[in-house]
Amino acid sequence: MIKSIEGIRGLAALLVALYHLGIGANYFPLIRNGYLFVDLFFVLSGFVICAAYRDSVQNASEFRYFILRRIGRLFPLLVFSTVAFVLLSNAIILAKKIAVAAGYSAILNNPGALEYLVPTTTEVLTTLTFTHALGVFDHLILNTPTWSISAEFYTYILFAAVCMFFKGPTRLVLIAVLGVIALIVSVWASVNIHNCIAEKGCLSLTYDFGFPRSVHSFCLGVMAFHSSRILRINTTGVQLSVALALFLLLTLVDHVPLAAFAFPVAFAVLVFGLSKDSGPLADALKPGVFQELGRRSYSIYLMHMPLLLIFENLTKRADSLISNIILVCTYIVTLYVISGWTYRLVESPLRDWFNRMAARGQAAAARTRA
């Protein structure tokens, strides 16, 4: 495990969670444009998945067990967090109904919003099949950040298929071509469908074009991995340069929306710069707190939206700097604790169970071939 990459994953999850909380967005570009750090997740996935599986998906049997492991990584917490989101949403609605009936509607931010959240059959089926970011809907559904899990799952399938059918330089060229095609689609959709030049938010592709967004950044992560194996790295120079570039991009993207498309490239260079796990930025990401954030990053990412159901009303009432600081700190601590619970009780044990099942299947297949 590369500790600095584990640390940067945790920071990315926290930044996305702070982006959705919204406090400080008017003053801090890092929070205001936090949606872009989802692309860092995709780049990291490309790097890590390529490192682990580039030579181990050679046939249909290995493809099947690769997908089983990916399902075990993504599916249990996706379902748990979505169920938690629905249950908590309806618990809040019930509490509001009770408050209105008791004559306390004046203390509610939105006393008219009293409809229970009942997922449709299509929402349930697409969530269970990871297809809710493939253009089925014209909006985000349920636990909204799970769109990226949908996109990433099918990116895994694409990568595994490429690994199974292509080898050597041909594979690398094809991955580069797929990344370029995905970028072209992402730019076209952002500019022409979402009108991002006028309305900003370029690359904020989710329920409709989340898949090409994921493919583009994932392919950059794959290229970053291969580059790290053949190029000598001045870790200090790369890390300081990309940190400066990201600072400038965060400042620029508010005024030049198309600058958003440079972020995945910058993230790929960042991961490339961290790949040797040395240098000033890498050392800063190695302390235990960042490692724990990295371990809990998936839980942080998927559990922050259910938590926001509670905190979103509090953010509307925080009207001073002190109250905002207290609220942000409380949000971070609460999310950290909850993510620890879900990591230990849901994410880790069920992931391990799927991995053991895949390992048994692979062992049985090997014995049959022998």
C-alpha positions in Angstrom: 0.0 0.0 0.0 1.2 3.5 -0.9 0.5 5.5 2.3 0.4 8.9 0.6 -2.2 7.7 -1.9 -4.3 6.3 1.0 -4.0 9.7 2.7 -5.0 11.7 -0.4 -8.0 9.4 -0.9 -9.2 10.3 2.6 -8.8 14.0 2.0 -10.7 13.8 -1.3 -13.6 12.1 0.5 -13.6 14.8 3.2 -13.5 17.6 0.6 -16.5 16.2 -1.2 -18.4 15.9 2.1 -17.6 19.6 2.9 -18.6 20.6 -0.6 -22.1 19.2 0.0 -22.3 20.8 3.4 -21.7 24.1 1.7 -20.4 26.2 4.6 -17.4 28.3 3.5 -18.1 27.9 -0.2 -18.3 31.6 -0.8 -14.8 32.1 0.6 -12.9 28.9 -0.2 -12.5 27.7 -3.8 -11.4 24.3 -2.4 -14.9 23.8 -1.0 -16.8 25.7 -3.7 -15.3 23.4 -6.4 -15.2 20.3 -4.2 -17.2 18.3 -6.7 -14.1 18.1 -8.9 -12.4 15.9 -6.3 -14.7 13.0 -7.4 -12.4 12.9 -10.4 -9.4 12.3 -8.0 -11.3 9.2 -6.9 -11.6 8.0 -10.4 -7.9 8.6 -11.1 -6.9 6.8 -7.9 -9.1 3.9 -8.9 -7.4 3.7 -12.3 -4.0 3.7 -10.7 -4.8 1.1 -7.9 -6.9 -1.2 -10.1 -4.2 -1.3 -12.8 -1.5 -2.0 -10.3 -3.5 -4.9 -8.8 -5.2 -6.5 -11.7 -3.5 -5.6 -15.0 -2.0 -9.1 -15.3 -4.6 -11.1 -13.5 -7.6 -10.8 -15.8 -6.7 -13.1 -18.7 -9.8 -15.1 -19.3 -13.6 -15.3 -18.6 -13.1 -17.1 -15.3 -10.7 -14.4 -14.0 -13.0 -11.7 -15.4 -15.9 -13.1 -13.4 -14.0 -13.2 -10.1 -12.6 -9.7 -10.7 -16.2 -8.5 -11.0 -17.2 -10.4 -7.9 -14.5 -8.7 -5.9 -15.6 -5.3 -7.2 -19.2 -6.0 -6.3 -18.0 -6.9 -2.8 -16.1 -3.7 -2.6 -19.0 -1.4 -3.7 -22.3 -3.1 -3.3 -22.8 -3.7 0.5 -22.2 -0.1 1.6 -24.0 1.3 -1.4 -27.2 -0.6 -0.3 -26.7 0.2 3.4 -26.1 3.9 2.8 -29.1 4.2 0.4 -31.4 2.4 2.9 -30.1 4.6 5.7 -30.8 7.7 3.5 -34.4 6.6 2.8 -35.1 5.7 6.4 -33.7 8.8 7.8 -35.5 11.0 5.3 -38.8 9.5 6.3 -38.0 9.7 10.0 -37.4 13.4 9.5 -40.7 13.8 7.6 -42.5 12.0 10.4 -41.0 14.3 13.0 -42.0 17.3 10.9 -45.6 16.0 10.6 -45.7 15.6 14.4 -44.3 19.1 14.9 -46.9 20.6 12.5 -49.7 18.7 14.2 -48.6 20.0 17.5 -48.5 23.6 16.3 -44.8 24.1 15.9 -44.6 24.6 12.2 -43.1 28.1 12.7 -39.8 26.6 13.9 -39.4 24.5 10.7 -37.4 25.7 7.8 -39.8 24.1 5.2 -43.0 23.0 7.0 -44.7 22.3 3.6 -42.2 19.5 2.6 -44.1 16.6 4.2 -44.1 13.9 1.5 -42.4 10.6 2.4 -39.6 9.4 0.2 -40.8 6.2 -1.4 -38.3 4.8 -3.9 -39.8 3.7 -7.2 -39.3 0.3 -8.6 -37.0 1.7 -11.3 -34.9 3.5 -8.6 -34.5 0.3 -6.6 -33.6 -1.8 -9.6 -31.1 0.7 -11.0 -29.5 1.1 -7.7 -29.1 -2.6 -7.2 -27.7 -3.0 -10.7 -25.4 0.0 -10.5 -27.1 1.6 -13.6 -28.5 4.8 -12.1 -25.7 7.0 -13.6 -26.1 5.6 -17.1 -28.8 8.1 -18.4 -31.8 6.2 -17.0 -33.0 9.3 -15.1 -32.9 13.1 -15.7 -31.9 13.7 -12.1 -29.9 12.3 -9.2 -31.8 9.7 -7.1 -31.8 8.7 -3.4 -28.3 8.8 -1.9 -27.1 11.1 -4.6 -23.3 10.5 -4.4 -23.8 6.9 -5.4 -24.0 8.0 -9.0 -20.2 7.8 -9.1 -20.3 4.2 -7.8 -22.6 3.3 -10.7 -20.2 5.0 -13.2 -17.1 3.4 -11.6 -18.5 -0.1 -11.6 -19.0 -0.1 -15.4 -15.6 1.5 -15.8 -14.2 -1.5 -14.0 -15.9 -3.8 -16.4 -14.6 -1.9 -19.4 -11.0 -2.0 -18.0 -11.2 -5.8 -17.2 -12.5 -6.5 -20.8 -9.7 -4.5 -22.3 -7.2 -6.4 -20.1 -8.7 -9.7 -21.1 -8.6 -9.1 -24.9 -5.6 -6.9 -25.4 -2.0 -7.2 -24.2 1.2 -5.1 -24.1 1.4 -1.8 -26.0 -1.9 -2.4 -27.8 -3.7 -2.4 -24.5 -2.1 0.8 -23.4 -2.9 2.5 -26.7 -6.5 1.4 -26.5 -6.8 2.7 -22.9 -5.4 6.1 -24.1 -7.8 6.2 -27.0 -10.8 5.4 -24.7 -9.7 8.1 -22.3 -9.6 10.7 -25.1 -13.0 9.6 -26.5 -14.4 9.8 -23.0 -13.0 13.3 -22.6 -14.5 14.4 -25.9 -17.9 13.1 -24.8 -17.5 14.8 -21.4 -16.6 18.2 -22.9 -19.5 18.0 -25.4 -22.0 17.0 -22.7 -20.8 19.7 -20.3 -20.9 22.5 -22.9 -23.9 21.5 -25.0 -26.2 19.6 -22.6 -25.4 21.4 -19.3 -24.4 24.8 -20.8 -21.5 24.9 -18.3 -19.7 27.9 -19.9 -22.6 30.1 -18.9 -23.8 28.3 -15.8 -20.4 27.1 -14.6 -19.9 23.6 -13.1 -18.1 22.1 -16.1 -17.4 18.4 -15.7 -20.2 18.2 -13.2 -21.6 15.2 -15.0 -23.5 12.7 -12.9 -26.8 10.9 -13.6 -26.5 11.3 -17.4 -22.8 11.4 -18.5 -21.1 10.1 -15.3 -19.8 7.1 -17.1 -17.6 8.9 -19.7 -16.4 11.2 -16.9 -15.3 8.2 -14.9 -13.7 6.5 -17.9 -11.6 9.6 -18.7 -10.2 10.0 -15.2 -9.8 6.3 -14.7 -7.7 6.0 -17.9 -5.5 8.8 -16.7 -4.9 6.9 -13.5 -3.9 3.8 -15.6 -1.5 6.0 -17.6 -0.1 7.4 -14.3 0.6 3.9 -13.1 2.5 2.9 -16.2 4.3 6.2 -16.3 5.5 5.6 -12.7 7.0 2.3 -13.7 9.1 3.7 -16.6 9.9 7.3 -15.8 12.3 8.6 -13.1 10.5 11.0 -10.7 11.8 14.1 -9.0 9.2 13.6 -6.3 9.7 17.0 -4.7 9.6 18.9 -8.0 6.5 17.1 -9.2 4.6 17.4 -6.0 5.3 21.0 -5.4 4.5 21.8 -9.1 1.2 20.0 -9.1 0.2 21.5 -5.7 0.8 25.0 -7.2 -1.0 24.0 -10.4 -4.1 22.8 -8.4 -4.1 26.0 -6.4 -4.0 28.1 -9.6 -6.7 25.9 -11.2 -9.0 26.3 -8.2 -8.6 30.1 -8.4 -9.1 30.1 -12.2 -12.0 27.7 -12.6 -14.5 30.2 -11.1 -13.7 32.6 -14.0 -12.9 30.2 -16.7 -15.3 27.2 -16.3 -13.5 25.1 -19.0 -10.5 25.0 -16.7 -12.4 22.2 -14.9 -11.2 19.8 -17.6 -7.6 20.3 -16.5 -8.3 18.8 -13.0 -8.2 15.1 -14.0 -4.9 15.7 -15.7 -3.5 17.5 -12.6 -4.8 14.7 -10.4 -3.1 12.1 -12.5 0.2 14.0 -12.2 -0.4 14.3 -8.5 -0.8 10.5 -8.2 2.2 10.0 -10.4 4.2 12.3 -8.1 3.1 10.3 -5.0 3.7 6.9 -6.5 7.1 6.5 -4.9 5.7 7.4 -1.5 8.4 10.0 -0.9 8.7 13.7 -1.0 7.2 16.6 1.1 3.6 16.1 0.1 3.8 12.3 0.5 5.4 12.7 3.9 2.6 15.1 5.0 0.0 12.5 4.0 1.5 9.6 6.0 0.4 10.4 9.6 -2.1 8.1 11.2 -5.0 10.5 10.9 -4.7 10.7 7.1 -4.3 6.9 6.9 -7.5 6.4 8.9 -9.3 8.9 6.7 -8.1 6.9 3.7 -9.4 3.6 5.2 -12.7 5.2 5.9 -12.9 7.2 2.7 -15.6 5.0 1.0 -17.7 5.2 4.1 -17.1 8.9 4.4 -18.2 9.4 0.8 -21.4 7.3 1.0 -22.5 8.2 4.6 -22.1 12.0 4.4 -25.3 12.5 2.5 -27.5 10.7 5.1 -25.8 12.8 7.8 -26.5 16.0 5.8 -30.2 15.3 6.2 -29.7 16.3 9.8 -27.1 19.0 9.3 -28.7 20.8 6.4 -31.3 22.4 8.7 -28.6 23.4 11.1 -26.6 25.1 8.4 -29.5 27.4 7.7 -29.6 28.5 11.3 -25.8 29.1 11.7 -25.6 32.8 11.2 -22.1 33.7 12.6 -18.5 32.7 12.1 -18.3 30.9 15.4 -21.5 29.0 14.9 -20.3 27.9 11.4 -16.9 26.8 12.7 -18.6 24.8 15.4 -21.0 23.3 12.9 -18.3 22.2 10.5 -16.2 20.7 13.3 -19.2 18.8 14.6 -20.1 17.6 11.1 -16.5 16.3 10.5 -16.3 14.6 13.9 -19.7 13.0 13.5 -18.9 11.8 10.0 -15.6 10.4 11.1 -17.3 8.4 13.9 -20.1 7.1 11.7 -17.7 6.2 8.9 -15.7 4.2 11.5 -18.8 2.2 12.4 -19.8 1.5 8.9 -16.3 0.6 7.9 -15.9 -1.9 10.7 -19.5 -3.3 10.7 -20.5 -3.2 7.0 -17.8 -2.3 4.5 -14.8 -4.3 5.7 -16.5 -7.6 6.8 -18.7 -7.9 3.7 -15.9 -6.9 1.4 -13.7 -9.6 3.0 -16.6 -12.1 2.6 -16.9 -11.5 -1.1 -13.1 -11.7 -1.5 -13.0 -15.1 0.3 -15.8 -16.3 -2.0 -13.9 -15.2 -5.0 -10.7 -16.8 -3.7 -12.5 -20.1 -3.2 -13.9 -19.9 -6.7 -10.6 -19.2 -8.2 -8.9 -22.0 -6.2 -11.6 -24.5 -7.4 -11.2 -23.4 -11.0 -7.5 -23.9 -10.7 -7.9 -27.4 -9.4 -10.3 -28.2 -12.2 -7.8 -27.0 -14.8 -5.1 -29.0 -13.2 
